Amino acid sequence: MTQPIPLAIPHLGGNESEYVHQCLSAGMVSSVGEFVPRFEREFAAVVGARHAIACASGTAALHVALQVAGVTPGDEVFVSDFTFMASVNAVSYLNARPVLVDSETDTWNMDPDLLRDELNRRRTAGEPMPKAVELVHVLGQPAATDRILAIAEDFGVAVVEDAAEALGATVGLKHVGTFGRLGAFSFNGNKIMTTGGGGMIVTDDPELAARAKHLTTQAKIEGLGYLHDDVGYNYRLTNVAAALGVAQLEQLPQFLARKRSIANRYDAALADLDDLTLPPRLPSSHSTYWLYSVLLGPMDGGPATRDAIMADLRAVSIDARPLWRPIHLQPPYAGVKTLGGAVGQDLFARGLSLPCSVALTDDQQNRVLDVLRSRLPARSRELT
């Protein structure tokens, strides 16, 4: 029987068992214990932020980050159209209104030209600015961060980063998630590192950090007999989950190196195939290739090629999945104001994520490559 090859699963090869056992032995399995503050301190140090607040999920982290950034009911938040649903749901949790911005082809992330043009149109027309831009770094690939931050600063709009899929990605030497007022990360089971489920808010602002911590812990004032001064949330990360996080964080450099090695090997083996577009590589940024994803078929060619090859992979027990369906095509957000949309639709129609777990072996990767190379012809080379 052919051994299945999963898309992206966690690698638990460090001190996870030891640290979790310490929690169990001490009876510290809930939100109280030494590993939660330790995880926050060490995570902040790794990404280069002054403060980190652990949360129950990446979505919870993004929800609170937007609220702390000042988003209130009725406000507009500009957010990527091509992203996972949670990016926009966090806006809706605040009863704010998302404005969806299409992707650019260079990074597959928010198009800075569309953003600038719309903000400039509003300024000229005397229309209000959005309360925030939620900058998503999709699939581990940094967005055009410098350009978008400069545009947002020019128009006086706060930036909150959704780095749920991009832990370890950098622009220059700076980690994504640390450019805006606040950033949010995810530690879901399929992420580069995991706590089983969890998230983190990061910021350099001590007042924003204190506010975020307050809201994620039920807005309870310490020492005053269960006095709560706001509507807070039970978004605390457990000590057991944080123990996993500390152990995973210790291995993050190796995880990132392996992810990039897998991506380099895919790139080298697939570069000469017709009707296959490799993932973005930009000299100023460094992707983590959280999900190594390619585009199959010609532009506007529809999903036929992608779906056929995905079926071939799955027929031999290789997991492969399409990319995100754009938010404007999701029923809850039908009719939401959208700037552009064609690029995101093309990414969804042609995009395919290939197996890229940290523990993926060369032999397993070869099985994936064999299927792709058998289905897609190599480009002809003219003799010179």
SVG drawing of the C-alpha trace seen along z (x, -y; Angstrom):
<svg xmlns="http://www.w3.org/2000/svg" viewBox="-24 -67 49 69">
<polyline fill="none" stroke="black" stroke-width="0.4" points="0.0,0.0 1.3,-3.4 2.2,-5.5 0.1,-8.7 2.0,-12.0 0.2,-14.8 0.1,-18.4 1.5,-20.0 1.6,-18.4 3.5,-19.4 6.9,-18.0 7.2,-17.3 10.8,-16.3 12.0,-18.5 11.2,-19.1 7.4,-19.0 6.9,-15.8 9.2,-17.0 7.6,-20.5 4.0,-19.1 5.0,-16.6 6.2,-19.5 2.7,-21.1 1.0,-17.8 3.3,-17.1 2.6,-20.6 -1.1,-20.5 -0.7,-23.7 -2.8,-22.8 -5.0,-25.8 -4.1,-29.5 -1.9,-29.8 1.7,-28.5 5.2,-29.4 5.0,-28.5 2.6,-31.2 4.7,-34.2 7.9,-32.3 6.3,-31.7 5.3,-35.4 8.8,-36.6 10.7,-34.2 8.3,-34.7 8.7,-38.5 12.5,-38.1 12.5,-35.9 10.4,-38.2 11.9,-41.4 8.8,-42.9 8.8,-44.5 5.6,-42.8 3.7,-39.6 0.3,-38.4 -0.6,-34.8 -4.1,-34.0 -6.3,-30.9 -6.1,-31.2 -4.8,-33.3 -8.3,-34.5 -8.7,-35.7 -5.3,-37.4 -6.4,-39.3 -9.8,-40.2 -8.3,-41.8 -5.5,-43.4 -8.0,-45.2 -10.0,-46.3 -7.0,-47.6 -6.0,-49.5 -9.2,-51.4 -11.6,-49.6 -15.2,-50.1 -18.7,-49.2 -19.3,-50.8 -15.7,-51.5 -14.1,-50.4 -11.1,-48.1 -9.3,-47.4 -8.2,-43.8 -7.0,-41.4 -9.6,-39.7 -7.3,-36.7 -6.9,-35.3 -8.2,-32.7 -11.7,-33.5 -10.5,-34.3 -8.8,-37.5 -12.1,-39.1 -14.2,-37.4 -12.1,-39.2 -13.3,-42.5 -16.9,-41.3 -16.6,-40.3 -16.2,-44.0 -19.3,-44.9 -16.9,-46.8 -17.1,-46.8 -14.5,-45.1 -13.4,-46.6 -11.7,-43.9 -8.5,-44.7 -7.3,-42.4 -3.8,-40.9 -0.8,-41.9 0.9,-39.2 4.3,-39.9 3.5,-38.8 0.0,-37.4 -0.8,-39.8 -2.6,-43.2 -2.0,-45.4 -0.5,-48.6 -1.5,-50.5 -5.2,-49.6 -4.9,-50.7 -3.2,-54.0 -5.6,-54.8 -8.7,-54.3 -7.3,-56.3 -6.3,-59.1 -9.8,-59.0 -11.4,-59.4 -9.1,-62.2 -9.9,-64.1 -13.6,-63.5 -13.6,-64.4 -14.7,-60.9 -13.6,-59.4 -10.6,-57.1 -10.8,-53.6 -9.9,-53.1 -7.3,-50.5 -5.5,-48.5 -5.2,-44.8 -2.1,-43.7 -2.1,-39.9 1.1,-37.9 -0.5,-35.0 1.0,-31.5 4.2,-32.7 5.0,-35.3 5.5,-38.9 3.3,-41.5 4.7,-44.7 5.2,-45.9 7.3,-49.0 5.1,-50.4 1.8,-49.7 3.1,-51.1 4.2,-54.3 0.8,-54.6 -1.0,-54.1 1.2,-56.6 0.6,-59.2 -3.2,-58.9 -3.1,-58.6 -4.4,-55.0 -3.3,-52.4 -1.8,-49.1 -2.5,-45.8 -0.6,-42.8 -2.2,-39.4 1.0,-37.2 -0.9,-34.0 0.7,-32.2 4.1,-33.9 6.0,-33.3 9.7,-33.7 9.2,-35.6 11.2,-38.8 11.4,-42.0 15.1,-42.9 16.1,-41.9 12.7,-42.7 10.1,-40.0 6.6,-40.5 4.1,-41.1 6.3,-43.8 5.9,-46.6 2.4,-47.7 0.9,-49.0 0.1,-45.4 0.6,-42.0 -1.2,-38.6 0.3,-35.1 -1.3,-31.6 -0.1,-28.3 -2.7,-26.1 -1.7,-22.4 -0.7,-22.9 1.5,-26.0 5.3,-26.0 5.2,-25.7 2.2,-24.8 0.7,-24.8 -2.2,-22.6 -4.2,-25.8 -3.2,-29.2 -2.1,-32.7 0.0,-35.7 -0.4,-39.4 2.8,-41.5 3.4,-45.2 6.1,-47.7 3.5,-49.9 3.2,-49.1 -0.2,-50.6 -1.6,-48.6 0.0,-45.5 -1.6,-46.1 -5.0,-46.7 -4.7,-43.5 -3.7,-41.4 -6.7,-42.9 -9.2,-42.1 -8.0,-38.6 -8.3,-37.8 -12.0,-38.7 -11.2,-42.4 -10.7,-41.5 -9.1,-43.9 -6.6,-42.1 -7.2,-42.2 -10.6,-43.8 -12.9,-40.8 -14.0,-39.9 -14.4,-43.4 -14.5,-43.6 -14.4,-47.0 -15.2,-46.1 -16.6,-43.3 -13.6,-41.0 -12.9,-37.6 -11.8,-34.2 -9.0,-34.2 -6.3,-32.9 -3.8,-30.3 -3.4,-27.3 -0.1,-26.5 0.0,-23.1 -0.4,-24.8 2.3,-27.3 4.6,-24.5 4.3,-23.1 4.9,-26.6 8.2,-27.0 9.4,-23.6 8.4,-24.4 10.0,-27.9 13.3,-26.3 13.2,-24.4 11.9,-27.3 15.3,-28.0 15.5,-24.4 11.9,-24.4 12.4,-27.5 15.6,-26.2 13.8,-23.0 10.8,-24.8 13.1,-26.9 15.1,-23.8 11.9,-22.0 10.9,-25.1 14.3,-25.4 14.2,-21.8 10.6,-22.2 11.7,-25.3 14.7,-23.6 12.7,-20.6 9.7,-22.5 11.3,-25.5 11.3,-24.1 7.6,-22.9 5.2,-24.4 2.0,-26.0 3.4,-26.0 4.2,-29.2 6.5,-29.0 5.7,-30.9 6.9,-34.5 10.6,-35.1 11.5,-38.8 15.0,-40.0 13.9,-42.2 11.8,-39.6 12.2,-36.1 9.2,-33.8 8.8,-30.9 6.8,-28.9 4.4,-27.8 2.4,-26.2 4.5,-25.7 2.0,-26.7 2.2,-26.9 -0.1,-28.0 -1.1,-25.5 -2.4,-26.2 -2.4,-29.4 -3.7,-32.7 -7.5,-32.7 -7.4,-29.0 -9.7,-28.0 -9.4,-25.2 -9.4,-22.2 -5.6,-21.6 -5.3,-22.3 -8.2,-19.9 -6.9,-17.2 -3.4,-17.2 -4.8,-17.4 -6.9,-14.3 -3.8,-12.5 -1.9,-13.3 -4.7,-12.2 -5.0,-9.0 -1.6,-8.0 -2.2,-9.2 -0.6,-12.6 -2.5,-15.4 -2.7,-18.6 -5.2,-21.5 -6.4,-24.5 -5.6,-28.0 -8.0,-30.2 -11.3,-31.2 -11.4,-35.0 -13.5,-36.5 -15.8,-38.3 -16.9,-34.9 -17.8,-33.7 -21.6,-33.8 -21.3,-35.8 -19.5,-38.6 -21.3,-38.6 -21.8,-42.2 -19.0,-43.6 -17.1,-46.5 -14.2,-45.0 -11.4,-46.8 -10.5,-44.6 -10.8,-40.9 -9.5,-39.2 -6.1,-38.4 -7.4,-36.7 -9.9,-34.7 -7.0,-33.5 -4.9,-32.5 -7.9,-30.5 -8.6,-28.9 -5.1,-27.8 -3.4,-27.6 -2.3,-24.3 -0.5,-23.7 1.9,-20.8 3.2,-18.7 5.7,-20.6 5.8,-19.4 9.0,-20.0 9.6,-16.2 8.9,-15.7 11.7,-13.4 13.4,-13.7 11.8,-10.4 8.4,-11.7 9.0,-14.9 10.2,-12.9 6.9,-11.1 5.2,-14.5 7.5,-15.6 7.1,-12.4 3.4,-13.1 3.8,-16.7 6.6,-16.0 4.6,-13.2 1.6,-15.5 3.2,-18.7 5.6,-18.9 9.0,-20.6 9.6,-23.8 11.3,-23.2 14.8,-24.7 16.1,-26.2 19.7,-25.1 22.1,-28.0"/>
</svg>
